[in-house]
Amino acid sequence: MTEIEEVVDEGTEHKTWKGKLWSVVKIILIIAVTGGLLYYVFSKVPFNKIEHRLLHANRYWQAGAVMCYVGSMLFSSWRLLSFFKSIGLNLDWRFNLRLYFLGLCYNVLLPGGIGGDGYKIYLLHKRYKLPTKKVFWAILFDRLSGFWAIGAIVVGLIILIPSFPYHLAYPLAIVSVGSVIYYFVARKFFKEYTHKFFQGHCKAICVQTMQLLTIVCLLMSQDFTGKFAPYLLSFLFSSLAAIIPFSLGGGGIRDALFLTLARQFNLTEDMAVYLSFGFYLISIIVALCGVYYVLRPSRLEEGLPKVEGITNEKA
């Protein structure tokens, strides 16, 4: 048994039979929801159309899409490091990056189980003796920064859509006022987690920008010459839905919502599904790179400094 398997077992061995039953039921629900939604999507848009787009796409643009997605994950790992530094957890960037990709892998391999975030919380608590709640809140603020970035970029894209039914002042006011309230609430009640607040949120913009570039590359792989903004806006809205826990990496949910929004914006339906499904496939492939650290857990902390002295100061 590997060290990582032991960690997973240690995190689950004290569950009651009800807890174990719920874990099994949750996995079944996740598979059922993901499969059911994908079946619905491909019943509306025949899979052979998506297959044709995937097989006949420009390979250079598809490679560019993969590189942009990898770039978004690198920015995402860097963003998380900012929030860790806020609580005095000055991780080596190499360890943080490896742990991040391992977490992505666990999100794919262990749906409904310990999950990537759960594993990170457990391992960092075990190695650095920090309270689990402290690590949890740092990870939560990392996620919140992502939601904020999506909202900010959505407003920017709305400017490029003349047919938007509401005056631009409304979304601008919502994002502006919401951002101010969000910052002051965080500063007052969670001050410890805001030491790198602006850095983390700037990096969140970079994460979402790279993911939008992933969609642009997928569009260009189809020799697309239309308007990008409606597709990008639909992608951002579908990304918000993808956080729902009862799906495998957002699969099915993102596709179903993307298809629904495509009808609202009068977009080409098979193109919309190609984008959402192509993005999903890329995310799975990149996440599975973390399998290396599942198979060789000793490499996770290879070449790192000793634990002593790493967490005693805030950056």
DRENTI-830894 format. One record per residue (C-alpha): residue number from 0; residue in three letters; x, y, z. Coordinates in steps of 0.2 Angstrom, whole numbers, always signed. Layout:
% residues N
{i:NUM | aa:ALA | c1:X | c2:Y | c3:Z} .
...
% end
This chain:
% residues 315
{i:0 | aa:MET | c1:+0 | c2:+0 | c3:+0} .
{i:1 | aa:THR | c1:+7 | c2:+17 | c3:-5} .
{i:2 | aa:GLU | c1:+8 | c2:+32 | c3:+7} .
{i:3 | aa:ILE | c1:-6 | c2:+41 | c3:-2} .
{i:4 | aa:GLU | c1:-17 | c2:+26 | c3:+0} .
{i:5 | aa:GLU | c1:-13 | c2:+25 | c3:+18} .
{i:6 | aa:VAL | c1:-18 | c2:+43 | c3:+20} .
{i:7 | aa:VAL | c1:-35 | c2:+40 | c3:+11} .
{i:8 | aa:ASP | c1:-38 | c2:+25 | c3:+22} .
{i:9 | aa:GLU | c1:-34 | c2:+35 | c3:+38} .
{i:10 | aa:GLY | c1:-46 | c2:+48 | c3:+32} .
{i:11 | aa:THR | c1:-60 | c2:+36 | c3:+30} .
{i:12 | aa:GLU | c1:-57 | c2:+22 | c3:+42} .
{i:13 | aa:HIS | c1:-67 | c2:+30 | c3:+56} .
{i:14 | aa:LYS | c1:-83 | c2:+33 | c3:+46} .
{i:15 | aa:THR | c1:-99 | c2:+25 | c3:+53} .
{i:16 | aa:TRP | c1:-108 | c2:+13 | c3:+42} .
{i:17 | aa:LYS | c1:-120 | c2:+27 | c3:+37} .
{i:18 | aa:GLY | c1:-106 | c2:+37 | c3:+32} .
{i:19 | aa:LYS | c1:-99 | c2:+23 | c3:+21} .
{i:20 | aa:LEU | c1:-116 | c2:+20 | c3:+14} .
{i:21 | aa:TRP | c1:-118 | c2:+38 | c3:+9} .
{i:22 | aa:SER | c1:-101 | c2:+39 | c3:+1} .
{i:23 | aa:VAL | c1:-106 | c2:+24 | c3:-10} .
{i:24 | aa:VAL | c1:-123 | c2:+32 | c3:-14} .
{i:25 | aa:LYS | c1:-114 | c2:+49 | c3:-18} .
{i:26 | aa:ILE | c1:-103 | c2:+40 | c3:-31} .
{i:27 | aa:ILE | c1:-118 | c2:+32 | c3:-39} .
{i:28 | aa:LEU | c1:-127 | c2:+48 | c3:-39} .
{i:29 | aa:ILE | c1:-112 | c2:+57 | c3:-47} .
{i:30 | aa:ILE | c1:-110 | c2:+44 | c3:-61} .
{i:31 | aa:ALA | c1:-129 | c2:+44 | c3:-64} .
{i:32 | aa:VAL | c1:-131 | c2:+63 | c3:-65} .
{i:33 | aa:THR | c1:-115 | c2:+64 | c3:-76} .
{i:34 | aa:GLY | c1:-121 | c2:+50 | c3:-87} .
{i:35 | aa:GLY | c1:-139 | c2:+56 | c3:-88} .
{i:36 | aa:LEU | c1:-135 | c2:+74 | c3:-93} .
{i:37 | aa:LEU | c1:-123 | c2:+68 | c3:-106} .
{i:38 | aa:TYR | c1:-136 | c2:+56 | c3:-113} .
{i:39 | aa:TYR | c1:-148 | c2:+71 | c3:-113} .
{i:40 | aa:VAL | c1:-136 | c2:+82 | c3:-122} .
{i:41 | aa:PHE | c1:-131 | c2:+69 | c3:-135} .
{i:42 | aa:SER | c1:-150 | c2:+65 | c3:-138} .
{i:43 | aa:LYS | c1:-152 | c2:+84 | c3:-143} .
{i:44 | aa:VAL | c1:-135 | c2:+85 | c3:-153} .
{i:45 | aa:PRO | c1:-130 | c2:+68 | c3:-161} .
{i:46 | aa:PHE | c1:-113 | c2:+63 | c3:-154} .
{i:47 | aa:ASN | c1:-107 | c2:+59 | c3:-172} .
{i:48 | aa:LYS | c1:-107 | c2:+78 | c3:-175} .
{i:49 | aa:ILE | c1:-96 | c2:+81 | c3:-160} .
{i:50 | aa:GLU | c1:-85 | c2:+67 | c3:-165} .
{i:51 | aa:HIS | c1:-83 | c2:+74 | c3:-183} .
{i:52 | aa:ARG | c1:-78 | c2:+91 | c3:-175} .
{i:53 | aa:LEU | c1:-65 | c2:+83 | c3:-164} .
{i:54 | aa:LEU | c1:-58 | c2:+72 | c3:-177} .
{i:55 | aa:HIS | c1:-57 | c2:+85 | c3:-191} .
{i:56 | aa:ALA | c1:-51 | c2:+100 | c3:-180} .
{i:57 | aa:ASN | c1:-35 | c2:+109 | c3:-183} .
{i:58 | aa:ARG | c1:-22 | c2:+100 | c3:-172} .
{i:59 | aa:TYR | c1:-11 | c2:+115 | c3:-169} .
{i:60 | aa:TRP | c1:-26 | c2:+125 | c3:-162} .
{i:61 | aa:GLN | c1:-31 | c2:+110 | c3:-152} .
{i:62 | aa:ALA | c1:-13 | c2:+109 | c3:-145} .
{i:63 | aa:GLY | c1:-15 | c2:+127 | c3:-141} .
{i:64 | aa:ALA | c1:-31 | c2:+124 | c3:-131} .
{i:65 | aa:VAL | c1:-22 | c2:+111 | c3:-121} .
{i:66 | aa:MET | c1:-7 | c2:+123 | c3:-118} .
{i:67 | aa:CYS | c1:-19 | c2:+137 | c3:-112} .
{i:68 | aa:TYR | c1:-28 | c2:+125 | c3:-101} .
{i:69 | aa:VAL | c1:-12 | c2:+120 | c3:-93} .
{i:70 | aa:GLY | c1:-7 | c2:+138 | c3:-91} .
{i:71 | aa:SER | c1:-23 | c2:+141 | c3:-82} .
{i:72 | aa:MET | c1:-19 | c2:+127 | c3:-70} .
{i:73 | aa:LEU | c1:-2 | c2:+134 | c3:-67} .
{i:74 | aa:PHE | c1:-10 | c2:+151 | c3:-63} .
{i:75 | aa:SER | c1:-23 | c2:+142 | c3:-52} .
{i:76 | aa:SER | c1:-9 | c2:+134 | c3:-42} .
{i:77 | aa:TRP | c1:+0 | c2:+151 | c3:-40} .
{i:78 | aa:ARG | c1:-16 | c2:+159 | c3:-34} .
{i:79 | aa:LEU | c1:-19 | c2:+145 | c3:-21} .
{i:80 | aa:LEU | c1:-1 | c2:+148 | c3:-15} .
{i:81 | aa:SER | c1:-5 | c2:+166 | c3:-12} .
{i:82 | aa:PHE | c1:-19 | c2:+161 | c3:+0} .
{i:83 | aa:PHE | c1:-8 | c2:+149 | c3:+9} .
{i:84 | aa:LYS | c1:+5 | c2:+162 | c3:+11} .
{i:85 | aa:SER | c1:-9 | c2:+173 | c3:+19} .
{i:86 | aa:ILE | c1:-10 | c2:+161 | c3:+34} .
{i:87 | aa:GLY | c1:+9 | c2:+159 | c3:+35} .
{i:88 | aa:LEU | c1:+10 | c2:+143 | c3:+25} .
{i:89 | aa:ASN | c1:+25 | c2:+147 | c3:+15} .
{i:90 | aa:LEU | c1:+25 | c2:+131 | c3:+4} .
{i:91 | aa:ASP | c1:+39 | c2:+128 | c3:-9} .
{i:92 | aa:TRP | c1:+32 | c2:+132 | c3:-26} .
{i:93 | aa:ARG | c1:+37 | c2:+115 | c3:-32} .
{i:94 | aa:PHE | c1:+28 | c2:+106 | c3:-19} .
{i:95 | aa:ASN | c1:+13 | c2:+117 | c3:-21} .
{i:96 | aa:LEU | c1:+12 | c2:+113 | c3:-39} .
{i:97 | aa:ARG | c1:+14 | c2:+94 | c3:-37} .
{i:98 | aa:LEU | c1:+1 | c2:+94 | c3:-24} .
{i:99 | aa:TYR | c1:-11 | c2:+104 | c3:-35} .
{i:100 | aa:PHE | c1:-10 | c2:+92 | c3:-49} .
{i:101 | aa:LEU | c1:-12 | c2:+78 | c3:-37} .
{i:102 | aa:GLY | c1:-28 | c2:+86 | c3:-31} .
{i:103 | aa:LEU | c1:-34 | c2:+88 | c3:-48} .
{i:104 | aa:CYS | c1:-31 | c2:+69 | c3:-51} .
{i:105 | aa:TYR | c1:-40 | c2:+64 | c3:-35} .
{i:106 | aa:ASN | c1:-55 | c2:+75 | c3:-41} .
{i:107 | aa:VAL | c1:-56 | c2:+63 | c3:-56} .
{i:108 | aa:LEU | c1:-52 | c2:+47 | c3:-47} .
{i:109 | aa:LEU | c1:-61 | c2:+49 | c3:-31} .
{i:110 | aa:PRO | c1:-78 | c2:+57 | c3:-36} .
{i:111 | aa:GLY | c1:-88 | c2:+60 | c3:-20} .
{i:112 | aa:GLY | c1:-74 | c2:+53 | c3:-9} .
{i:113 | aa:ILE | c1:-59 | c2:+62 | c3:-1} .
{i:114 | aa:GLY | c1:-57 | c2:+73 | c3:-16} .
{i:115 | aa:GLY | c1:-43 | c2:+84 | c3:-21} .
{i:116 | aa:ASP | c1:-46 | c2:+98 | c3:-8} .
{i:117 | aa:GLY | c1:-49 | c2:+86 | c3:+6} .
{i:118 | aa:TYR | c1:-33 | c2:+77 | c3:+2} .
{i:119 | aa:LYS | c1:-24 | c2:+94 | c3:+2} .
{i:120 | aa:ILE | c1:-31 | c2:+99 | c3:+19} .
{i:121 | aa:TYR | c1:-27 | c2:+82 | c3:+26} .
{i:122 | aa:LEU | c1:-9 | c2:+82 | c3:+20} .
{i:123 | aa:LEU | c1:-5 | c2:+100 | c3:+24} .
{i:124 | aa:HIS | c1:-12 | c2:+97 | c3:+42} .
{i:125 | aa:LYS | c1:-2 | c2:+82 | c3:+44} .
{i:126 | aa:ARG | c1:+15 | c2:+89 | c3:+38} .
{i:127 | aa:TYR | c1:+14 | c2:+107 | c3:+45} .
{i:128 | aa:LYS | c1:+2 | c2:+104 | c3:+60} .
{i:129 | aa:LEU | c1:-10 | c2:+118 | c3:+55} .
{i:130 | aa:PRO | c1:-28 | c2:+117 | c3:+60} .
{i:131 | aa:THR | c1:-38 | c2:+109 | c3:+46} .
{i:132 | aa:LYS | c1:-51 | c2:+124 | c3:+47} .
{i:133 | aa:LYS | c1:-37 | c2:+136 | c3:+44} .
{i:134 | aa:VAL | c1:-32 | c2:+127 | c3:+28} .
{i:135 | aa:PHE | c1:-50 | c2:+124 | c3:+23} .
{i:136 | aa:TRP | c1:-54 | c2:+143 | c3:+24} .
{i:137 | aa:ALA | c1:-38 | c2:+147 | c3:+13} .
{i:138 | aa:ILE | c1:-44 | c2:+135 | c3:+0} .
{i:139 | aa:LEU | c1:-62 | c2:+142 | c3:+1} .
{i:140 | aa:PHE | c1:-56 | c2:+160 | c3:-2} .
{i:141 | aa:ASP | c1:-46 | c2:+153 | c3:-17} .
{i:142 | aa:ARG | c1:-62 | c2:+147 | c3:-24} .
{i:143 | aa:LEU | c1:-71 | c2:+163 | c3:-20} .
{i:144 | aa:SER | c1:-58 | c2:+173 | c3:-30} .
{i:145 | aa:GLY | c1:-62 | c2:+162 | c3:-45} .
{i:146 | aa:PHE | c1:-81 | c2:+166 | c3:-43} .
{i:147 | aa:TRP | c1:-77 | c2:+184 | c3:-42} .
{i:148 | aa:ALA | c1:-66 | c2:+184 | c3:-57} .
{i:149 | aa:ILE | c1:-79 | c2:+175 | c3:-68} .
{i:150 | aa:GLY | c1:-92 | c2:+189 | c3:-63} .
{i:151 | aa:ALA | c1:-80 | c2:+203 | c3:-67} .
{i:152 | aa:ILE | c1:-76 | c2:+195 | c3:-84} .
{i:153 | aa:VAL | c1:-94 | c2:+192 | c3:-88} .
{i:154 | aa:VAL | c1:-97 | c2:+211 | c3:-86} .
{i:155 | aa:GLY | c1:-83 | c2:+214 | c3:-98} .
{i:156 | aa:LEU | c1:-90 | c2:+202 | c3:-111} .
{i:157 | aa:ILE | c1:-108 | c2:+209 | c3:-109} .
{i:158 | aa:ILE | c1:-101 | c2:+225 | c3:-117} .
{i:159 | aa:LEU | c1:-97 | c2:+216 | c3:-133} .
{i:160 | aa:ILE | c1:-115 | c2:+209 | c3:-134} .
{i:161 | aa:PRO | c1:-127 | c2:+223 | c3:-141} .
{i:162 | aa:SER | c1:-142 | c2:+212 | c3:-139} .
{i:163 | aa:PHE | c1:-140 | c2:+211 | c3:-120} .
{i:164 | aa:PRO | c1:-158 | c2:+215 | c3:-114} .
{i:165 | aa:TYR | c1:-152 | c2:+226 | c3:-99} .
{i:166 | aa:HIS | c1:-143 | c2:+242 | c3:-97} .
{i:167 | aa:LEU | c1:-124 | c2:+240 | c3:-94} .
{i:168 | aa:ALA | c1:-126 | c2:+250 | c3:-78} .
{i:169 | aa:TYR | c1:-135 | c2:+236 | c3:-70} .
{i:170 | aa:PRO | c1:-121 | c2:+222 | c3:-71} .
{i:171 | aa:LEU | c1:-108 | c2:+235 | c3:-68} .
{i:172 | aa:ALA | c1:-116 | c2:+241 | c3:-52} .
{i:173 | aa:ILE | c1:-119 | c2:+223 | c3:-46} .
{i:174 | aa:VAL | c1:-101 | c2:+218 | c3:-48} .
{i:175 | aa:SER | c1:-94 | c2:+235 | c3:-42} .
{i:176 | aa:VAL | c1:-105 | c2:+235 | c3:-26} .
{i:177 | aa:GLY | c1:-103 | c2:+216 | c3:-24} .
{i:178 | aa:SER | c1:-84 | c2:+218 | c3:-25} .
{i:179 | aa:VAL | c1:-83 | c2:+231 | c3:-12} .
{i:180 | aa:ILE | c1:-95 | c2:+222 | c3:+0} .
{i:181 | aa:TYR | c1:-85 | c2:+206 | c3:-3} .
{i:182 | aa:TYR | c1:-68 | c2:+214 | c3:+2} .
{i:183 | aa:PHE | c1:-74 | c2:+223 | c3:+17} .
{i:184 | aa:VAL | c1:-83 | c2:+208 | c3:+24} .
{i:185 | aa:ALA | c1:-67 | c2:+197 | c3:+21} .
{i:186 | aa:ARG | c1:-56 | c2:+211 | c3:+29} .
{i:187 | aa:LYS | c1:-67 | c2:+212 | c3:+44} .
{i:188 | aa:PHE | c1:-71 | c2:+194 | c3:+48} .
{i:189 | aa:PHE | c1:-57 | c2:+185 | c3:+39} .
{i:190 | aa:LYS | c1:-43 | c2:+197 | c3:+40} .
{i:191 | aa:GLU | c1:-30 | c2:+183 | c3:+41} .
{i:192 | aa:TYR | c1:-34 | c2:+177 | c3:+24} .
{i:193 | aa:THR | c1:-33 | c2:+194 | c3:+15} .
{i:194 | aa:HIS | c1:-15 | c2:+197 | c3:+17} .
{i:195 | aa:LYS | c1:-13 | c2:+192 | c3:-1} .
{i:196 | aa:PHE | c1:-31 | c2:+197 | c3:-6} .
{i:197 | aa:PHE | c1:-27 | c2:+208 | c3:-21} .
{i:198 | aa:GLN | c1:-13 | c2:+197 | c3:-28} .
{i:199 | aa:GLY | c1:-24 | c2:+181 | c3:-27} .
{i:200 | aa:HIS | c1:-38 | c2:+190 | c3:-36} .
{i:201 | aa:CYS | c1:-27 | c2:+197 | c3:-50} .
{i:202 | aa:LYS | c1:-21 | c2:+179 | c3:-52} .
{i:203 | aa:ALA | c1:-39 | c2:+173 | c3:-53} .
{i:204 | aa:ILE | c1:-42 | c2:+185 | c3:-67} .
{i:205 | aa:CYS | c1:-27 | c2:+176 | c3:-76} .
{i:206 | aa:VAL | c1:-34 | c2:+159 | c3:-73} .
{i:207 | aa:GLN | c1:-51 | c2:+163 | c3:-81} .
{i:208 | aa:THR | c1:-43 | c2:+172 | c3:-95} .
{i:209 | aa:MET | c1:-32 | c2:+157 | c3:-99} .
{i:210 | aa:GLN | c1:-48 | c2:+146 | c3:-99} .
{i:211 | aa:LEU | c1:-56 | c2:+158 | c3:-111} .
{i:212 | aa:LEU | c1:-41 | c2:+157 | c3:-122} .
{i:213 | aa:THR | c1:-44 | c2:+138 | c3:-122} .
{i:214 | aa:ILE | c1:-61 | c2:+141 | c3:-129} .
{i:215 | aa:VAL | c1:-55 | c2:+153 | c3:-142} .
{i:216 | aa:CYS | c1:-42 | c2:+140 | c3:-147} .
{i:217 | aa:LEU | c1:-56 | c2:+127 | c3:-149} .
{i:218 | aa:LEU | c1:-66 | c2:+139 | c3:-159} .
{i:219 | aa:MET | c1:-51 | c2:+142 | c3:-170} .
{i:220 | aa:SER | c1:-48 | c2:+124 | c3:-172} .
{i:221 | aa:GLN | c1:-65 | c2:+124 | c3:-182} .
{i:222 | aa:ASP | c1:-60 | c2:+139 | c3:-193} .
{i:223 | aa:PHE | c1:-73 | c2:+149 | c3:-184} .
{i:224 | aa:THR | c1:-75 | c2:+167 | c3:-190} .
{i:225 | aa:GLY | c1:-91 | c2:+173 | c3:-180} .
{i:226 | aa:LYS | c1:-92 | c2:+182 | c3:-164} .
{i:227 | aa:PHE | c1:-83 | c2:+175 | c3:-149} .
{i:228 | aa:ALA | c1:-91 | c2:+184 | c3:-135} .
{i:229 | aa:PRO | c1:-108 | c2:+174 | c3:-135} .
{i:230 | aa:TYR | c1:-98 | c2:+158 | c3:-134} .
{i:231 | aa:LEU | c1:-86 | c2:+164 | c3:-121} .
{i:232 | aa:LEU | c1:-100 | c2:+171 | c3:-110} .
{i:233 | aa:SER | c1:-110 | c2:+155 | c3:-111} .
{i:234 | aa:PHE | c1:-94 | c2:+146 | c3:-106} .
{i:235 | aa:LEU | c1:-92 | c2:+156 | c3:-91} .
{i:236 | aa:PHE | c1:-110 | c2:+154 | c3:-85} .
{i:237 | aa:SER | c1:-108 | c2:+135 | c3:-88} .
{i:238 | aa:SER | c1:-92 | c2:+135 | c3:-77} .
{i:239 | aa:LEU | c1:-102 | c2:+142 | c3:-63} .
{i:240 | aa:ALA | c1:-114 | c2:+127 | c3:-64} .
{i:241 | aa:ALA | c1:-99 | c2:+115 | c3:-65} .
{i:242 | aa:ILE | c1:-95 | c2:+117 | c3:-47} .
{i:243 | aa:ILE | c1:-111 | c2:+107 | c3:-42} .
{i:244 | aa:PRO | c1:-104 | c2:+92 | c3:-33} .
{i:245 | aa:PHE | c1:-115 | c2:+79 | c3:-40} .
{i:246 | aa:SER | c1:-105 | c2:+78 | c3:-57} .
{i:247 | aa:LEU | c1:-89 | c2:+71 | c3:-62} .
{i:248 | aa:GLY | c1:-78 | c2:+86 | c3:-65} .
{i:249 | aa:GLY | c1:-92 | c2:+96 | c3:-71} .
{i:250 | aa:GLY | c1:-96 | c2:+84 | c3:-85} .
{i:251 | aa:GLY | c1:-114 | c2:+84 | c3:-91} .
{i:252 | aa:ILE | c1:-119 | c2:+99 | c3:-81} .
{i:253 | aa:ARG | c1:-108 | c2:+111 | c3:-91} .
{i:254 | aa:ASP | c1:-113 | c2:+103 | c3:-107} .
{i:255 | aa:ALA | c1:-132 | c2:+104 | c3:-103} .
{i:256 | aa:LEU | c1:-131 | c2:+122 | c3:-98} .
{i:257 | aa:PHE | c1:-120 | c2:+127 | c3:-113} .
{i:258 | aa:LEU | c1:-132 | c2:+119 | c3:-125} .
{i:259 | aa:THR | c1:-147 | c2:+128 | c3:-116} .
{i:260 | aa:LEU | c1:-137 | c2:+145 | c3:-117} .
{i:261 | aa:ALA | c1:-133 | c2:+141 | c3:-136} .
{i:262 | aa:ARG | c1:-152 | c2:+141 | c3:-139} .
{i:263 | aa:GLN | c1:-154 | c2:+158 | c3:-130} .
{i:264 | aa:PHE | c1:-140 | c2:+166 | c3:-140} .
{i:265 | aa:ASN | c1:-144 | c2:+158 | c3:-156} .
{i:266 | aa:LEU | c1:-127 | c2:+149 | c3:-157} .
{i:267 | aa:THR | c1:-123 | c2:+134 | c3:-167} .
{i:268 | aa:GLU | c1:-128 | c2:+120 | c3:-155} .
{i:269 | aa:ASP | c1:-116 | c2:+106 | c3:-160} .
{i:270 | aa:MET | c1:-102 | c2:+120 | c3:-159} .
{i:271 | aa:ALA | c1:-107 | c2:+124 | c3:-141} .
{i:272 | aa:VAL | c1:-107 | c2:+105 | c3:-136} .
{i:273 | aa:TYR | c1:-90 | c2:+103 | c3:-145} .
{i:274 | aa:LEU | c1:-83 | c2:+117 | c3:-135} .
{i:275 | aa:SER | c1:-90 | c2:+111 | c3:-118} .
{i:276 | aa:PHE | c1:-86 | c2:+93 | c3:-121} .
{i:277 | aa:GLY | c1:-69 | c2:+97 | c3:-128} .
{i:278 | aa:PHE | c1:-65 | c2:+107 | c3:-113} .
{i:279 | aa:TYR | c1:-71 | c2:+93 | c3:-102} .
{i:280 | aa:LEU | c1:-59 | c2:+81 | c3:-111} .
{i:281 | aa:ILE | c1:-44 | c2:+92 | c3:-109} .
{i:282 | aa:SER | c1:-47 | c2:+95 | c3:-91} .
{i:283 | aa:ILE | c1:-48 | c2:+76 | c3:-88} .
{i:284 | aa:ILE | c1:-32 | c2:+73 | c3:-98} .
{i:285 | aa:VAL | c1:-22 | c2:+86 | c3:-89} .
{i:286 | aa:ALA | c1:-29 | c2:+81 | c3:-72} .
{i:287 | aa:LEU | c1:-23 | c2:+63 | c3:-75} .
{i:288 | aa:CYS | c1:-5 | c2:+70 | c3:-75} .
{i:289 | aa:GLY | c1:-6 | c2:+69 | c3:-56} .
{i:290 | aa:VAL | c1:-7 | c2:+50 | c3:-57} .
{i:291 | aa:TYR | c1:+12 | c2:+51 | c3:-57} .
{i:292 | aa:TYR | c1:+12 | c2:+56 | c3:-39} .
{i:293 | aa:VAL | c1:-1 | c2:+43 | c3:-35} .
{i:294 | aa:LEU | c1:+11 | c2:+29 | c3:-42} .
{i:295 | aa:ARG | c1:+26 | c2:+38 | c3:-35} .
{i:296 | aa:PRO | c1:+21 | c2:+47 | c3:-19} .
{i:297 | aa:SER | c1:+40 | c2:+49 | c3:-14} .
{i:298 | aa:ARG | c1:+42 | c2:+61 | c3:-28} .
{i:299 | aa:LEU | c1:+29 | c2:+73 | c3:-21} .
{i:300 | aa:GLU | c1:+41 | c2:+81 | c3:-8} .
{i:301 | aa:GLU | c1:+57 | c2:+77 | c3:-17} .
{i:302 | aa:GLY | c1:+70 | c2:+90 | c3:-16} .
{i:303 | aa:LEU | c1:+61 | c2:+101 | c3:-3} .
{i:304 | aa:PRO | c1:+68 | c2:+110 | c3:+12} .
{i:305 | aa:LYS | c1:+64 | c2:+103 | c3:+29} .
{i:306 | aa:VAL | c1:+48 | c2:+107 | c3:+37} .
{i:307 | aa:GLU | c1:+55 | c2:+117 | c3:+51} .
{i:308 | aa:GLY | c1:+55 | c2:+136 | c3:+49} .
{i:309 | aa:ILE | c1:+43 | c2:+136 | c3:+34} .
{i:310 | aa:THR | c1:+27 | c2:+141 | c3:+43} .
{i:311 | aa:ASN | c1:+33 | c2:+153 | c3:+56} .
{i:312 | aa:GLU | c1:+32 | c2:+169 | c3:+46} .
{i:313 | aa:LYS | c1:+19 | c2:+177 | c3:+35} .
{i:314 | aa:ALA | c1:+25 | c2:+181 | c3:+17} .
% end
